[in-house]
Amino acid sequence: MRKIEKSPNVPATLVNAPVPTSAGDVRESIYKADDVRQQLEIDQHYKCAFCECYLPLQYHDVEHFRPKSHYYWLGHNWKNLLYSCERCNRSYKKTNFPLAAGSIQANSPTDDLTQEHPLLINPAEVDPALHIRFDKHEAKGITPEGKKTIEVFHLNDQNECPELIDNRKQLYELYKIEVDKIRTFEKVLQNPNTPQANIDVAQEGIRLCNKSINNLTALNKPFSGMLIAQI
Ligand SMILES: [Zn+2]
């Protein structure tokens, strides 16, 4: 999971859309309109909002953070929409929207959403790194929100999501190789007897390793949120 900066420009289809007055009023042709989907794809760098896997271009799913079945009035609301993979949206999150004890759930458009304390992280609103850190490839919830989000989206579930876990493992290994190389080069530099030629090699080596790390942690790289949130 990684912080998402959604465009402040609301897609035209949503600007002109009616506010649904019931769950049956929520129109797929509106919240899944091409301009909505395309803007989410760009803002999220073609990655799932929750597990950060890469989503192919032909994937057309748009997810409601607050489920449209209950929060129908937010069914066409830009702030409530995220791009997510089928597994996270349809298999795991579905209509789940757990709230912290003491929360007052909004039941109508006039109710105050700020009285709710969702236990799922909306990466477009908060930095997930404040709630979920990573020990190597393993997600660790450091707040109730982080723990619940890991549980609901099965972010550590090797049995149900082997590909997700394996992809994160592989990325972490690539990252670790670069980090270890930098440490070795640093030892060379710390030795006062190192000849100038070797100092040059070590400095160039560190530069190249940092370039690789910048590439692995780039915003558009799947699972890069794991690397920037290492414990
Ligand atoms: Zn996902």
py3Dmol code that shows the C-alpha trace and the ligand (Angstrom):
import py3Dmol

protein = """\
ATOM      1  CA  MET A   1       0.000   0.000   0.000  1.00  0.00           C
ATOM      2  CA  ARG A   2       1.259   3.431  -0.831  1.00  0.00           C
ATOM      3  CA  LYS A   3      -0.129   6.966  -0.498  1.00  0.00           C
ATOM      4  CA  ILE A   4      -2.206   7.930  -3.518  1.00  0.00           C
ATOM      5  CA  GLU A   5      -2.467  11.517  -4.718  1.00  0.00           C
ATOM      6  CA  LYS A   6      -5.791  11.719  -6.496  1.00  0.00           C
ATOM      7  CA  SER A   7      -6.318  14.415  -9.082  1.00  0.00           C
ATOM      8  CA  PRO A   8      -8.122  17.478  -7.674  1.00  0.00           C
ATOM      9  CA  ASN A   9      -9.893  17.688 -11.031  1.00  0.00           C
ATOM     10  CA  VAL A  10     -13.033  15.606 -10.713  1.00  0.00           C
ATOM     11  CA  PRO A  11     -13.741  13.673 -13.957  1.00  0.00           C
ATOM     12  CA  ALA A  12     -16.482  15.355 -16.012  1.00  0.00           C
ATOM     13  CA  THR A  13     -18.869  12.399 -15.793  1.00  0.00           C
ATOM     14  CA  LEU A  14     -18.918  12.686 -11.983  1.00  0.00           C
ATOM     15  CA  VAL A  15     -19.218  16.485 -11.968  1.00  0.00           C
ATOM     16  CA  ASN A  16     -22.462  16.178 -13.899  1.00  0.00           C
ATOM     17  CA  ALA A  17     -23.730  13.051 -12.136  1.00  0.00           C
ATOM     18  CA  PRO A  18     -26.805  13.057  -9.864  1.00  0.00           C
ATOM     19  CA  VAL A  19     -26.399  12.159  -6.183  1.00  0.00           C
ATOM     20  CA  PRO A  20     -28.044   8.723  -5.817  1.00  0.00           C
ATOM     21  CA  THR A  21     -31.040   8.613  -3.487  1.00  0.00           C
ATOM     22  CA  SER A  22     -30.877   4.835  -2.994  1.00  0.00           C
ATOM     23  CA  ALA A  23     -28.477   1.949  -3.638  1.00  0.00           C
ATOM     24  CA  GLY A  24     -30.469   1.133  -6.764  1.00  0.00           C
ATOM     25  CA  ASP A  25     -29.706   4.601  -8.103  1.00  0.00           C
ATOM     26  CA  VAL A  26     -25.948   4.034  -8.245  1.00  0.00           C
ATOM     27  CA  ARG A  27     -25.040   3.684 -11.905  1.00  0.00           C
ATOM     28  CA  GLU A  28     -22.114   1.626 -13.144  1.00  0.00           C
ATOM     29  CA  SER A  29     -22.151   3.697 -16.337  1.00  0.00           C
ATOM     30  CA  ILE A  30     -21.282   6.721 -14.171  1.00  0.00           C
ATOM     31  CA  TYR A  31     -18.746   5.485 -11.621  1.00  0.00           C
ATOM     32  CA  LYS A  32     -17.057   3.215 -14.154  1.00  0.00           C
ATOM     33  CA  ALA A  33     -17.159   5.762 -16.990  1.00  0.00           C
ATOM     34  CA  ASP A  34     -14.023   5.920 -19.137  1.00  0.00           C
ATOM     35  CA  ASP A  35     -12.883   9.306 -17.810  1.00  0.00           C
ATOM     36  CA  VAL A  36     -13.284   8.135 -14.188  1.00  0.00           C
ATOM     37  CA  ARG A  37     -11.401   4.899 -14.727  1.00  0.00           C
ATOM     38  CA  GLN A  38      -8.672   6.555 -16.757  1.00  0.00           C
ATOM     39  CA  GLN A  39      -8.074   9.224 -14.120  1.00  0.00           C
ATOM     40  CA  LEU A  40      -7.862   6.571 -11.385  1.00  0.00           C
ATOM     41  CA  GLU A  41      -5.448   4.540 -13.499  1.00  0.00           C
ATOM     42  CA  ILE A  42      -3.171   7.552 -13.889  1.00  0.00           C
ATOM     43  CA  ASP A  43      -3.425   8.695 -10.264  1.00  0.00           C
ATOM     44  CA  GLN A  44      -2.716   5.183  -8.978  1.00  0.00           C
ATOM     45  CA  HIS A  45      -0.016   4.373 -11.544  1.00  0.00           C
ATOM     46  CA  TYR A  46      -2.021   1.341 -12.709  1.00  0.00           C
ATOM     47  CA  LYS A  47      -1.714  -0.303  -9.292  1.00  0.00           C
ATOM     48  CA  CYS A  48      -4.325  -1.711  -6.918  1.00  0.00           C
ATOM     49  CA  ALA A  49      -5.026   0.756  -4.093  1.00  0.00           C
ATOM     50  CA  PHE A  50      -4.782  -1.978  -1.465  1.00  0.00           C
ATOM     51  CA  CYS A  51      -2.304  -4.714  -2.427  1.00  0.00           C
ATOM     52  CA  GLU A  52      -0.313  -2.576  -4.908  1.00  0.00           C
ATOM     53  CA  CYS A  53      -0.251  -5.239  -7.610  1.00  0.00           C
ATOM     54  CA  TYR A  54      -0.027  -4.047 -11.201  1.00  0.00           C
ATOM     55  CA  LEU A  55      -3.368  -3.836 -13.002  1.00  0.00           C
ATOM     56  CA  PRO A  56      -3.419  -4.445 -16.746  1.00  0.00           C
ATOM     57  CA  LEU A  57      -4.926  -1.810 -19.010  1.00  0.00           C
ATOM     58  CA  GLN A  58      -8.019  -3.816 -19.850  1.00  0.00           C
ATOM     59  CA  TYR A  59      -8.971  -4.072 -16.191  1.00  0.00           C
ATOM     60  CA  HIS A  60     -12.030  -1.922 -15.618  1.00  0.00           C
ATOM     61  CA  ASP A  61     -12.978  -2.285 -11.973  1.00  0.00           C
ATOM     62  CA  VAL A  62     -13.671   0.750  -9.819  1.00  0.00           C
ATOM     63  CA  GLU A  63     -14.155   0.236  -6.118  1.00  0.00           C
ATOM     64  CA  HIS A  64     -16.206   2.229  -3.596  1.00  0.00           C
ATOM     65  CA  PHE A  65     -14.197   2.766  -0.395  1.00  0.00           C
ATOM     66  CA  ARG A  66     -17.428   3.240   1.540  1.00  0.00           C
ATOM     67  CA  PRO A  67     -19.622   0.457   0.092  1.00  0.00           C
ATOM     68  CA  LYS A  68     -22.282   1.742  -2.285  1.00  0.00           C
ATOM     69  CA  SER A  69     -24.839  -0.660  -0.808  1.00  0.00           C
ATOM     70  CA  HIS A  70     -24.910   1.352   2.446  1.00  0.00           C
ATOM     71  CA  TYR A  71     -23.382   4.716   1.486  1.00  0.00           C
ATOM     72  CA  TYR A  72     -25.451   5.054  -1.707  1.00  0.00           C
ATOM     73  CA  TRP A  73     -25.186   8.861  -1.702  1.00  0.00           C
ATOM     74  CA  LEU A  74     -21.409   8.497  -2.209  1.00  0.00           C
ATOM     75  CA  GLY A  75     -21.875   6.128  -5.169  1.00  0.00           C
ATOM     76  CA  HIS A  76     -20.880   8.812  -7.694  1.00  0.00           C
ATOM     77  CA  ASN A  77     -18.499  10.703  -5.416  1.00  0.00           C
ATOM     78  CA  TRP A  78     -14.926  11.045  -6.691  1.00  0.00           C
ATOM     79  CA  LYS A  79     -13.463  10.963  -3.181  1.00  0.00           C
ATOM     80  CA  ASN A  80     -15.060   7.585  -2.531  1.00  0.00           C
ATOM     81  CA  LEU A  81     -13.671   5.848  -5.612  1.00  0.00           C
ATOM     82  CA  LEU A  82     -10.484   3.821  -5.929  1.00  0.00           C
ATOM     83  CA  TYR A  83      -9.024   1.515  -8.517  1.00  0.00           C
ATOM     84  CA  SER A  84      -8.479  -1.969  -7.146  1.00  0.00           C
ATOM     85  CA  CYS A  85      -7.769  -5.532  -8.214  1.00  0.00           C
ATOM     86  CA  GLU A  86     -10.545  -8.073  -8.416  1.00  0.00           C
ATOM     87  CA  ARG A  87      -9.173 -10.057  -5.467  1.00  0.00           C
ATOM     88  CA  CYS A  88      -9.087  -7.079  -3.105  1.00  0.00           C
ATOM     89  CA  ASN A  89     -12.426  -5.687  -4.226  1.00  0.00           C
ATOM     90  CA  ARG A  90     -14.676  -8.636  -4.954  1.00  0.00           C
ATOM     91  CA  SER A  91     -13.127 -11.461  -2.943  1.00  0.00           C
ATOM     92  CA  TYR A  92     -12.028  -9.683   0.220  1.00  0.00           C
ATOM     93  CA  LYS A  93     -13.402  -6.219   0.797  1.00  0.00           C
ATOM     94  CA  LYS A  94     -16.807  -6.714  -0.808  1.00  0.00           C
ATOM     95  CA  THR A  95     -19.199  -4.730   1.399  1.00  0.00           C
ATOM     96  CA  ASN A  96     -16.947  -4.884   4.474  1.00  0.00           C
ATOM     97  CA  PHE A  97     -16.459  -1.547   6.135  1.00  0.00           C
ATOM     98  CA  PRO A  98     -15.486  -2.142   9.775  1.00  0.00           C
ATOM     99  CA  LEU A  99     -15.659   0.824  12.131  1.00  0.00           C
ATOM    100  CA  ALA A 100     -13.880   1.332  15.455  1.00  0.00           C
ATOM    101  CA  ALA A 101     -15.900   0.872  18.637  1.00  0.00           C
ATOM    102  CA  GLY A 102     -17.689   4.075  19.529  1.00  0.00           C
ATOM    103  CA  SER A 103     -18.036   5.181  15.900  1.00  0.00           C
ATOM    104  CA  ILE A 104     -21.397   6.533  14.835  1.00  0.00           C
ATOM    105  CA  GLN A 105     -22.142   5.122  11.405  1.00  0.00           C
ATOM    106  CA  ALA A 106     -23.559   7.486   8.808  1.00  0.00           C
ATOM    107  CA  ASN A 107     -26.855   6.159   7.470  1.00  0.00           C
ATOM    108  CA  SER A 108     -27.976   9.016   5.254  1.00  0.00           C
ATOM    109  CA  PRO A 109     -26.510  11.932   3.260  1.00  0.00           C
ATOM    110  CA  THR A 110     -27.169  14.342   6.139  1.00  0.00           C
ATOM    111  CA  ASP A 111     -25.228  12.255   8.689  1.00  0.00           C
ATOM    112  CA  ASP A 112     -21.741  13.365   9.650  1.00  0.00           C
ATOM    113  CA  LEU A 113     -19.042  11.135   8.167  1.00  0.00           C
ATOM    114  CA  THR A 114     -16.468  12.612  10.537  1.00  0.00           C
ATOM    115  CA  GLN A 115     -18.176  10.730  13.392  1.00  0.00           C
ATOM    116  CA  GLU A 116     -17.097   7.485  11.766  1.00  0.00           C
ATOM    117  CA  HIS A 117     -13.706   5.981  12.467  1.00  0.00           C
ATOM    118  CA  PRO A 118     -13.079   3.446   9.696  1.00  0.00           C
ATOM    119  CA  LEU A 119     -10.701   0.602  10.435  1.00  0.00           C
ATOM    120  CA  LEU A 120      -9.742   0.232   6.799  1.00  0.00           C
ATOM    121  CA  ILE A 121      -7.041   2.508   5.437  1.00  0.00           C
ATOM    122  CA  ASN A 122      -7.971   4.720   2.511  1.00  0.00           C
ATOM    123  CA  PRO A 123      -4.574   5.309   0.875  1.00  0.00           C
ATOM    124  CA  ALA A 124      -5.945   8.390  -0.900  1.00  0.00           C
ATOM    125  CA  GLU A 125      -6.604  10.020   2.469  1.00  0.00           C
ATOM    126  CA  VAL A 126      -3.875   8.813   4.811  1.00  0.00           C
ATOM    127  CA  ASP A 127      -0.321   7.612   4.383  1.00  0.00           C
ATOM    128  CA  PRO A 128      -0.512   3.826   4.842  1.00  0.00           C
ATOM    129  CA  ALA A 129       3.073   3.854   6.182  1.00  0.00           C
ATOM    130  CA  LEU A 130       1.681   5.396   9.384  1.00  0.00           C
ATOM    131  CA  HIS A 131      -0.322   2.212   9.944  1.00  0.00           C
ATOM    132  CA  ILE A 132       1.497  -0.604   8.152  1.00  0.00           C
ATOM    133  CA  ARG A 133       5.243  -1.207   8.215  1.00  0.00           C
ATOM    134  CA  PHE A 134       7.124  -4.094   6.620  1.00  0.00           C
ATOM    135  CA  ASP A 135       9.639  -6.517   8.083  1.00  0.00           C
ATOM    136  CA  LYS A 136      11.287  -7.656   4.852  1.00  0.00           C
ATOM    137  CA  HIS A 137       8.267  -8.749   2.752  1.00  0.00           C
ATOM    138  CA  GLU A 138       5.917  -9.229   5.689  1.00  0.00           C
ATOM    139  CA  ALA A 139       3.315  -6.558   6.490  1.00  0.00           C
ATOM    140  CA  LYS A 140       3.071  -5.540  10.148  1.00  0.00           C
ATOM    141  CA  GLY A 141       0.086  -3.570  11.394  1.00  0.00           C
ATOM    142  CA  ILE A 142       1.252  -0.977  13.909  1.00  0.00           C
ATOM    143  CA  THR A 143      -2.212   0.490  14.558  1.00  0.00           C
ATOM    144  CA  PRO A 144      -5.711  -1.062  14.781  1.00  0.00           C
ATOM    145  CA  GLU A 145      -6.343   0.302  11.257  1.00  0.00           C
ATOM    146  CA  GLY A 146      -3.171  -1.304   9.943  1.00  0.00           C
ATOM    147  CA  LYS A 147      -3.964  -4.671  11.555  1.00  0.00           C
ATOM    148  CA  LYS A 148      -7.556  -4.717  10.284  1.00  0.00           C
ATOM    149  CA  THR A 149      -6.519  -3.687   6.772  1.00  0.00           C
ATOM    150  CA  ILE A 150      -3.926  -6.492   6.603  1.00  0.00           C
ATOM    151  CA  GLU A 151      -6.569  -8.959   7.818  1.00  0.00           C
ATOM    152  CA  VAL A 152      -9.388  -7.871   5.474  1.00  0.00           C
ATOM    153  CA  PHE A 153      -7.184  -7.780   2.361  1.00  0.00           C
ATOM    154  CA  HIS A 154      -5.221 -10.954   3.296  1.00  0.00           C
ATOM    155  CA  LEU A 155      -1.988  -9.039   2.747  1.00  0.00           C
ATOM    156  CA  ASN A 156       0.104 -11.716   4.484  1.00  0.00           C
ATOM    157  CA  ASP A 157      -1.884 -14.766   3.419  1.00  0.00           C
ATOM    158  CA  GLN A 158       0.575 -17.156   1.757  1.00  0.00           C
ATOM    159  CA  ASN A 159      -2.119 -19.799   1.206  1.00  0.00           C
ATOM    160  CA  GLU A 160      -4.695 -17.562  -0.434  1.00  0.00           C
ATOM    161  CA  CYS A 161      -2.368 -15.046  -2.104  1.00  0.00           C
ATOM    162  CA  PRO A 162       0.852 -16.943  -2.936  1.00  0.00           C
ATOM    163  CA  GLU A 163       1.572 -14.755  -5.969  1.00  0.00           C
ATOM    164  CA  LEU A 164       1.245 -11.547  -3.963  1.00  0.00           C
ATOM    165  CA  ILE A 165       3.600 -12.780  -1.249  1.00  0.00           C
ATOM    166  CA  ASP A 166       6.099 -14.232  -3.750  1.00  0.00           C
ATOM    167  CA  ASN A 167       6.179 -10.986  -5.741  1.00  0.00           C
ATOM    168  CA  ARG A 168       6.880  -9.008  -2.585  1.00  0.00           C
ATOM    169  CA  LYS A 169       9.590 -11.521  -1.567  1.00  0.00           C
ATOM    170  CA  GLN A 170      11.302 -11.209  -4.950  1.00  0.00           C
ATOM    171  CA  LEU A 171      11.220  -7.422  -4.873  1.00  0.00           C
ATOM    172  CA  TYR A 172      12.589  -7.351  -1.342  1.00  0.00           C
ATOM    173  CA  GLU A 173      15.473  -9.666  -2.362  1.00  0.00           C
ATOM    174  CA  LEU A 174      16.420  -7.337  -5.237  1.00  0.00           C
ATOM    175  CA  TYR A 175      16.358  -4.392  -2.844  1.00  0.00           C
ATOM    176  CA  LYS A 176      18.409  -6.260  -0.228  1.00  0.00           C
ATOM    177  CA  ILE A 177      21.134  -7.059  -2.776  1.00  0.00           C
ATOM    178  CA  GLU A 178      21.590  -3.335  -3.480  1.00  0.00           C
ATOM    179  CA  VAL A 179      21.550  -2.430   0.228  1.00  0.00           C
ATOM    180  CA  ASP A 180      24.189  -5.104   0.984  1.00  0.00           C
ATOM    181  CA  LYS A 181      26.384  -3.900  -1.876  1.00  0.00           C
ATOM    182  CA  ILE A 182      26.262  -0.344  -0.509  1.00  0.00           C
ATOM    183  CA  ARG A 183      27.361  -1.606   2.925  1.00  0.00           C
ATOM    184  CA  THR A 184      30.322  -3.410   1.356  1.00  0.00           C
ATOM    185  CA  PHE A 185      31.349  -0.299  -0.587  1.00  0.00           C
ATOM    186  CA  GLU A 186      31.028   1.805   2.575  1.00  0.00           C
ATOM    187  CA  LYS A 187      33.454  -0.497   4.393  1.00  0.00           C
ATOM    188  CA  VAL A 188      35.965   0.039   1.594  1.00  0.00           C
ATOM    189  CA  LEU A 189      35.568   3.804   1.957  1.00  0.00           C
ATOM    190  CA  GLN A 190      35.941   3.658   5.752  1.00  0.00           C
ATOM    191  CA  ASN A 191      39.323   1.927   5.503  1.00  0.00           C
ATOM    192  CA  PRO A 192      42.001   4.668   5.669  1.00  0.00           C
ATOM    193  CA  ASN A 193      44.413   2.495   3.630  1.00  0.00           C
ATOM    194  CA  THR A 194      42.106   2.113   0.619  1.00  0.00           C
ATOM    195  CA  PRO A 195      43.922   3.261  -2.555  1.00  0.00           C
ATOM    196  CA  GLN A 196      42.325   6.080  -4.560  1.00  0.00           C
ATOM    197  CA  ALA A 197      41.460   3.766  -7.469  1.00  0.00           C
ATOM    198  CA  ASN A 198      39.379   1.565  -5.139  1.00  0.00           C
ATOM    199  CA  ILE A 199      37.737   4.619  -3.558  1.00  0.00           C
ATOM    200  CA  ASP A 200      36.625   5.693  -7.027  1.00  0.00           C
ATOM    201  CA  VAL A 201      35.202   2.238  -7.738  1.00  0.00           C
ATOM    202  CA  ALA A 202      33.339   2.156  -4.398  1.00  0.00           C
ATOM    203  CA  GLN A 203      31.868   5.629  -4.895  1.00  0.00           C
ATOM    204  CA  GLU A 204      30.690   4.746  -8.375  1.00  0.00           C
ATOM    205  CA  GLY A 205      29.288   1.471  -7.012  1.00  0.00           C
ATOM    206  CA  ILE A 206      27.268   3.314  -4.369  1.00  0.00           C
ATOM    207  CA  ARG A 207      25.950   5.711  -7.001  1.00  0.00           C
ATOM    208  CA  LEU A 208      24.764   2.829  -9.172  1.00  0.00           C
ATOM    209  CA  CYS A 209      23.196   0.980  -6.216  1.00  0.00           C
ATOM    210  CA  ASN A 210      21.276   4.093  -5.196  1.00  0.00           C
ATOM    211  CA  LYS A 211      20.081   4.455  -8.778  1.00  0.00           C
ATOM    212  CA  SER A 212      18.764   0.870  -8.673  1.00  0.00           C
ATOM    213  CA  ILE A 213      17.085   1.490  -5.312  1.00  0.00           C
ATOM    214  CA  ASN A 214      15.436   4.660  -6.644  1.00  0.00           C
ATOM    215  CA  ASN A 215      14.141   2.605  -9.543  1.00  0.00           C
ATOM    216  CA  LEU A 216      12.751  -0.161  -7.292  1.00  0.00           C
ATOM    217  CA  THR A 217      11.072   2.336  -4.958  1.00  0.00           C
ATOM    218  CA  ALA A 218       9.568   4.527  -7.715  1.00  0.00           C
ATOM    219  CA  LEU A 219       5.904   5.446  -7.290  1.00  0.00           C
ATOM    220  CA  ASN A 220       4.869   3.505 -10.360  1.00  0.00           C
ATOM    221  CA  LYS A 221       6.541   0.254  -9.249  1.00  0.00           C
ATOM    222  CA  PRO A 222       4.240  -2.456  -7.855  1.00  0.00           C
ATOM    223  CA  PHE A 223       4.753  -3.109  -4.124  1.00  0.00           C
ATOM    224  CA  SER A 224       7.199  -0.196  -3.781  1.00  0.00           C
ATOM    225  CA  GLY A 225       5.210   0.890  -0.688  1.00  0.00           C
ATOM    226  CA  MET A 226       6.750  -2.131   1.044  1.00  0.00           C
ATOM    227  CA  LEU A 227      10.294  -0.866   0.439  1.00  0.00           C
ATOM    228  CA  ILE A 228       9.682   2.664   1.680  1.00  0.00           C
ATOM    229  CA  ALA A 229       7.987   1.367   4.851  1.00  0.00           C
ATOM    230  CA  GLN A 230      10.647  -1.060   6.078  1.00  0.00           C
ATOM    231  CA  ILE A 231      10.914  -1.298   9.864  1.00  0.00           C
TER     232      ILE A 231
END
"""
ligand_1 = """\
1
ZN
Zn -5.377 -5.699 -4.774
"""
view = py3Dmol.view(width=600, height=400)
view.addModel(protein, "pdb")
view.setStyle({"model": 0}, {"cartoon": {"style": "trace"}})
view.addModel(ligand_1, "xyz")
view.setStyle({"model": 1}, {"stick": {}})
view.zoomTo()
view.show()
